Amino acid sequence: MSIQSPPTLLELAGHSLLSNKSRAILDLEDLPIELFPPLFVEAFSRGHTEVLKKMVQAWPFTCLPLGALMRKPQLEMLRVALDGLDMLLAQQDHPRRWKLQVLDLRRAPRNFWRTWSGAVVDACSPEDIKNNRTLKLGPAMAAKLPLKIFIDLYLTEGPMDEFLTLLFLWVTQRRDRLHLCCSRLKIFGEPTSHTRKVLRLLQLDSVQKVEVHCTWAPSTLAACAPFLGQMRNLRKLLVSQVRLPAHTSPEEQERLLAQLTSQFRRMDCLRKFCVDAVLLLEGHLEQVLRHLKTPLETLSITNCPLSDSDWNYLSRCPNTSQLRHLDLRGIKLTNFSLEPLQILLETVAATLKSLDLEACEIADSQLQAILSALSRCSKLRALCFFQNRISMSVLRDLLCHTATLSKLCIELYPAPMESYDAQGAIHPGRCSQLCAELTAILKDFRQPKVLIFYTVPCPQCGHMFFYNQGLNHCFCPTAA
């Protein structure tokens, strides 16, 4: 039989107060500050909408993280909060303790409501409550500041749901008194005129992360580029699956790319630049990266075709000299010299924390060319070489060169080429033996944390075999 903890005095007080809604509304002005969060949660969970409206108007903290209470968007609760804000905005004199400046509709960590974390709501820690230091802004001063509504947006080609429709209509009608802020913006499908209307409504300097996954029409790309330039605090830009129509001429591609990349000059904070399956990038990498104003922390170029000029530029790009994370998954390097990568690894040896070269079709001789540079990356924590066909002897060299990297905690290597038969089928018994030998080599130097060897898919059954420090698994029916 489980023993439940008895309710706290605060919880009992909240239950008692909510049992009489009229009394609860009248007593908000003199309600102890520490009762506001638990009472709000109780009123929210029990659907006491009138109490919630009044609590929004009397909220004694700068931020109300309403989104953390919603497992999914709840139209009724949004309407209650907006009605409360409307009543607040209509008042000439605000409540004595009111200081609400942010309505946060993002799905932030729920533990705020249990711990009142200062990271979520400033001046809302238990120490501040105890010392009654929550009133940093008086109502008169706070009323002059624009109210901020924070939300994460996921825009698609389809119509918006009722939640966003209500919110955007409400914001549009009150644009002179509030700011709609969005820290994370994702666009799926081709941007429409409706997408541009939403972008015009946002405070674009509030956007910190943008993801774009769509096929662009040239006119749409031209229309959306200026919005990107207004995101002056953008820290991460991810562009995925972007393809221009086949009939787009090289001259038009050049013009459109210039129109887009010129906006990078206005991004003072961009630290993470990620592109995946962007065919437009080929032959234009220098044109893209040279406009960046600050050194990148993360560079991810995956599943993109690159030209010789693109590859050679990586090692001499000023903005890649302080990389912490480099991801080149799916870039076919078979016909490239790895000297540019060698130079780049030597440049970032003091900062690089993760390197991903999965499925790059790297050959033995190419890998050997970068081993010395790789061994100098003293801060490296994660290394991935999956899906490259490397021989046993070169894998031995690789492990010997990485053996002294004491911070490595995730190591993902391909199974040796000798694990396959002449037809390319996996030989599980042989693979297990060879991987055990490689593991032993590494354990002579240090104790690995996550060390996995993985085969490519078997041409006979499509399954793969992996070896994890003695534990192996295989669905392949090939006999050992």
N, C-alpha and C positions, 0 to 999 in steps of 0.2 A: 504494500500500500504506500503510495507516494504521499509525502507530507508537504503541503503547500505553505509557503511563507505567509504569515499574517499580513494584512494590508498595513501600510505605514500610516502615520497620523496625517500626512499630506494627502494620501489617497482617500482616507476616511473623510477628511474635510472637503475634498473635491466631490465625493459622492453625495455628501450632505448638501452641499451648495447646489448641485445640479438637480437635486430632488425637488427644488423649488425654483423654476426658471426665472420667475419675476424677481426673486430675491437675488439670484445669481447675477442678473443684469444690473441691478441697482448697486450691488456690492463690489463691482469690478474696480471702481475708482480707488477703493481702500483695500483691495485684495493684495496680500503679500506677494511680492514679486516672484518668490520661489514657487508659488502656486500656479502661476500662469501656464507654464509648459504642461504639467500633468493635467490641469483642468482643461486645457485646449484639446489634448489627446482624448480625454474622456468625452468631451462634448462632440468631438469629431466622430469617434467610434459609435456613439449612441445617436448621432443625427440631430443634435440640438442646434438647429440652424440659427435661431434667433440669438442664442448665447454666443455662437461663433461670430456672427456679424458684429456684435458689440465688443467681443474680444479683439477682433481685428482693429477696431477703432481705438481701443485702449492699450494695444500691445506695447509693452515697455522696453522692448529691445529693438535694435536697428533692423533686424532681419527676421522674417517669418518663413521658415523652410517648409512650406505647405506640401511641396512635391514629395518630401520624404515620407509623408503619411499615405501616399497613394501608390498602391501596387500597380495600378493602371490609371490613366486619366479618368477623373470622375467629374462629369459635367456639372452635377448638382453642387459639389463642393467648390468648384471654380466659381459658379454663379454666386454662391454665398459670400466668398471672399471678395469678389468684385463689387457686390452690393454693399458690403461693409466699407470698402474703399471709397465708393461713390458717396456714401453718407459722410465719410471722413473728409473728402475733398470739398464737400459742400459746406462744411462748418467754417465759420469765421474764427472761432476759438477752439483749439484742439484740446483734448484731455490733458490734464496736468502732467501725467507721466508718459504720454505718448511720444515715441521717437522712431516709429517704423519708417524705414527708408527703402527697404528691399522686400519684395514678395518673391520668394524663390520657388519656382514651380519645377525645378530639376529634381530628379530622383536621387537626392543626396543621401549619405549614410543616415540610417534611422537612429543611430545611437545619439544624435543630438538631443532627441527628446528624452533620453535617459540620463545623459551626462551634461547637456547644455554646453557642448564643446565650444570653446572660444574660437576655434578655427572656422566654425560655421557661422556663429553669431558673435561679433566682437562685444566685449564687455558683458558677456553672459556666462562667465564661469562661476562656479560655486563661491570662489573667493570674492568676486565682485558682488555677488548677491549678498554674501555675508556682510561685506563692508558697505553695502548700499551705494556702490559706485557706478551704477548702470546709467545714470542720467548725465551723460557727457554733453548732450545737445538738449537745449530747452525747446519746448514746442514751437516757439516763435521762430527760432533759427531753423529748426528741422522743417517747418512748413514751407520755407523758401527754397529748399532743395527739391529737385525733381524726384518723384517716386520712381524706383527702378523695378521692372518686372524681369526676372531672369528665367530663361527657359532653354532647353536643348531642342534643336529643330531637326526633323527628318523630312525633307521635302521630296515628294515623288510627282510623277506625271498625273496621277489620279487626284480626285478632289480631296480636300482636307476633311478631317473628321469634325464632329460637332464641337469638340473641345477647342481645337485651334480656331475654328470659324468664329466661335463666341469671343475668344481672347483677342483675335486680330480686329474684329469689329469694335470691341470695347476700346482697344488701344488707339485705333484710327480716330475715334471720336474724341479722344482726350490727349492728342499728341503734344499739346502745348504744356501739359502738366506732368508728363511722365516719359520715361525712356524704356523702350523694349530692348532688353539686352540678351545676347545669346553667346555663350562661351563655346558651344560645340554645334557646328552646322554640317549636316550631311545632305547631299543632293543625289538622288537616285533617278535615273531616267533623264530624258532630254529636258532641260530647263524650259519652262513656258513663260508666257507673259505674267501668269499668276506668280511664278517664282520671283520674277523681277519686282513685282509689287511688294512681296514679302521682304525682299532685300532692301527696298526703299524705306520700309517701315522700321527696320532694325537700326540700332546704334551700332554701326559697323565696326567702330573701334573697340567694341566689347568682345568681338569674335576672336577666340584664341586657337581653335582647331577647326579646320575645314577638310571635308572629304567630298570628292566629286567622282561619281561612278556613272558615266553616261556616254552616249554618242552625241557629238556636238554637230549642229549645223553651223556653217561659217558665220551666218548672221547672228546666231545665238552667242557664239563665242565672242564676237565683237561687242555685243550688247552687255555681256556679263563681266568682261575684263575690268572695266572701271570700278565695279563694286569691290573686286579683289584688292585694288590699290588703296581703297579706303579702310581696309582692315589693318590699321597701323600696329596693332598689338598681336597680330597673328603669329603664333609660335610653331604651329604644325600645319603643313599643307600636304594632303594626299590626293593624288589624281590617278584614277584607275579606269581601265577599260575605255579610254577615250580614243575614238576613231573618227576621222573626218570622212565624209562621203568620198567614194572612189573617184568621182569626176573632178575633185578639187585639184587645181593645177599646182605645180611646185611654187609658182610665183604667189599664188593665193595662200598656200601654206606658210610661206615665208612671211608674208604680210601679217597673217593672223597670229603667228607665233610671236612676232615682234610686238604686236599689239598687246599680247598677253604678258610676255616676259618684261616689258617695260614697266609694268606695275610693281615688279619686285623691288625697284629702286625706292619705293615708298614704305617697304616693310622693314622696320628697324629691329624687329624682335624675332624674325623667322629663324628657328633653330633646327627644325625637323622638316626635311623635304623628301617626299616619297612619291615615286611614280611606278605604276604597275600596268603592263600591257598598253603602253602609250606609243603607238606607231609613229606619231608625229615627232618623237624625240630623236629618231635616227638622223645623224649628221648635224644635229643642232644642240648638243649638250653644252658646248661652250657658250652659245648664245643664251641658253637658259641660266646657267650658273653664274656667269660673269656679272649679272645685274644684282646679285645678292649683296647686301651691305655688311653682313656680319658672318663670322665663321659658323659653320653648321656643326651641330652636335650629332645629328643623325642624317645619313644619306642612304636612301633605299631606292635602288633602281632594279626592278625585278621584271622578268619576262618581257623585256624590251629589246628589239634589235638595235645594235650599236655599230657605228662605223669605226674605222681605224682612228680617225681624228677624235671621235668621242672618247675612245678608250685611252688614247695618249694624253688627252687633256686632263683626265682625272688626277694624274700625279702632279700636275703643275697648277691646279686650280687653287687660288689663295683661300677660298672658302672651305676647303677640305683639309686644312692643315691641323685642325683640332678635333677631328672626329672622335666620338665615343662609340658610335654604332655604325657599322658598314654592312649593308645587305645587298648582295648581288645575285640572289637566287634566280635561276633560269636564264642567266646571261650566258650565251654560248661562247666560250673562250677558246675553243679548240684551235682556231686559226690565228689567235692573237698571241703576241709575246706577252709574258706576264711581268716584264720589266716595269711597266707603269704601276702595276699593283705592288711590286717589290718596293719601288720608290715611295709609294703612298704609305705602305706599312711602316717603313723606316721613319717617315715624317710624323706619323701619328702614334709611334710606339709608346709614348709617355701618356697617351690619353685613351687609346682604344680599349673598349670593354667587351664588345661583341663583334664577331665576324661571321657572316653567313655566306658560304659559297656552294650552297646546295644546287645540284643539277646544273653545274656550269660546264660539264663535259671536259674537265681538266685532266690532262694526261700526266703520266709519271714525270716526264722531263719538265713540264711546266710547274708541277708542284715542287719539285726539287729546287727550282729557281727562287722560290719565295720562303724556303724553310729558315734561312738565316734571319731574314727580316722578321718573320713570324716569331722567332724565339726571343726577340727584343721587346715584344709587346707585353710588358711586365704586369699591366693592369687587366689583361684579358680575362674575362669571366665566362664567356660563352663562345664556343667554336663549333661550327657545323660544316662538314664536308660530305654530307649524305649525297647519294646518287652520282658519284663520280667513280669511274673505273680505275682504281689504283691498285698496284701490285703489292704483295706482301712485303717485299724489301723496302719499297718507298714508304709504306705505312709505318714500318719499323723506324725509318729515319724521321718521319713526322712525329711519332710519339717521343723519340729521343730529344727532339728539338723543343717539344712542348712540355717535357717532363719537369723543367725547372720553373714553369709558370705556376706559381703557388696559389694564385687567386682563381685559377680555372675551376669552375664547379659544374659546368655543363659541357660535355664533350661528345659530339655526335660524328662518327666516322663511317665511311663505307666499308662493308665487308671486303676482304681482299679478292682480287680477280680470280685467285686460285680456288675460290669457293664455288665456282661454276664449272660445269663440264663443257665440252667442245660445242655443244648446241646452245649454251647459255643458260641451261637449267641449273637450279640451285642444288648443291650437294650438302645437305644439312650437317652430316657428321663431320665432313672436312671443314666446313665453315665454322662449326663450333670449336674444333680443335685449334684452328688458326687464330680465332678471336681470343681464345684462352691464352695463347702464347703472347699475343699483343698486350693483353691485359696484364700479364705477369711482368712484361717489360716496364710498363708504367708504374706498377706497384713497387718496383725496385727503387723508385725515386720518391714517390709520394702515394698517398691513398686517394684515389679518385672518388668523387662524389657521384656524379651522374656520368656514366661512361657506356655508350651504346654503339654497337656496330649493326648496320642495317644493309640488307641486300637490295638490289633493284628488283622489280617484279619479275617473277619467273615467267618465261615465255610459254610454258606449258599450262600453268594453272593460274597465273596472274597474281599469286600470293607472294609475300615477302617473309624473310627470316630475320629475326633480330637476336642479338646476343647482349646480355646486360650483366656483366660480371658474374658469370656462371649460370645465370638464368637465361634460358633460350626458349623461343617460341616459334613455331612454324606451322603454317597450314598447307605447306607444299607436300603433295603426295609422293614426290620423287624419293626413291629409296636412299637411305643413308649408306 
